[in-house]
């Protein structure tokens, strides 16, 4: 088994009487972008929140490289190498840009090299470098997305969970962010690509960058296939993906 | 002129203590959104512990150390055992719990230490200086009070601004969910926040007691003034708590010196009402609105 395989099996999560996830199976592998698609309320965010330990499941398993993380608290899931970028971006606006990034770096394994790793993120996202000393609330939507992705990367994750990274961003910025994700997953320089599990309502863009797609409807998996195959399935697109 | 100087200096000394007390309230409000009404009772309790130590023949400084360590332990224990179970519930639950703690600690202190007035020693001279034949109501003990508060503030600023631990504590205060997703042990940060606040509160209790009388209710008026100072500064802002504390100290000292000492409590209340009417978010808060 390659490092960074996230296995979700039979995951069931409910909020009171409402079942948000109903026996969902998902496997996300290293070097691939797995996109989870579906309408509002399909259970996409709940899937990520259950995986990362913010919500406790009623049944099922979450495993990272065979290690059970099912009921681990969010702190421990993060420490195990799963970085969850929540919807609404999760920038702590009261802290400066650099403090946000440092917070991610505190979890990374090689603390001594924090400055070098920060420099690497600034290289990746030049707009952040220009505003490193500013409070993070001055950042634009796209810059905030850069900040949270950069911060997640500084935690040194093997799996990246992204919730609606395209929400509210201009198409050009979305393309930029997705291009960046592709680069992280394919990482040819080190050969240590990441596992990305991406949740998106913007199915068209997500399928254009993903390798594998999974479609959720009312908490159940209704389709799972190669991204290109899903994108070509006209019935499925009309029924669940809205394009 | 001499009176003005004296009143001002007295106000600054008092204000430093209010500032420390307000700071303790702000530390807890920032991290757990709870106004800790038990803060004064906690400080009173640790001051009694210091008094026991001092009366057993130890020096003032040993008593101070005991009070601060006791504050640390008491703060952490209260957060873990009493506050944690009501967190996440309706906000009023936590408020009622701190009020209950306030009553319980005062009663416990009366049982353990008696409810009579006992004098608390001051580490430094309580006589004012004489400059050019003019008596100035500024004592070595007031200087010690101000220095102690300033040192604690600077230490806190250094902790929050320049250390990894401080960064994690601030992050946990601003966004628990994001902090947890970044591996910050939020529960520990909250406990530590309460513990630190209790230390600062204990210091305030000890400073106000120095050279004065203690009894189980001696912190009651300080709670009110400290709370007004914290609200004036915006509850969310440690810097605001300091400025608020000094402002309240000065204003109340002027009221006491020029209008009448019986009006001090009324003046504090008037300031509180005025702040809530005119600028409910306080002088320094960044957030626009607050539910009162």
Interface residues (C-beta under 8 A of the other chain):
Chain A: X52 X53 X54 X73 X74 X75 X78 X79 X83 X84 X86 X90 X92 X93 X94 X95 X99 X102 X103 X104 X106 X107 X151 X155
Chain B: X164 X167 X168 X170 X171 X174 X175 X177 X178 X179 X180 X181 X182 X183 X184 X185 X186 X286
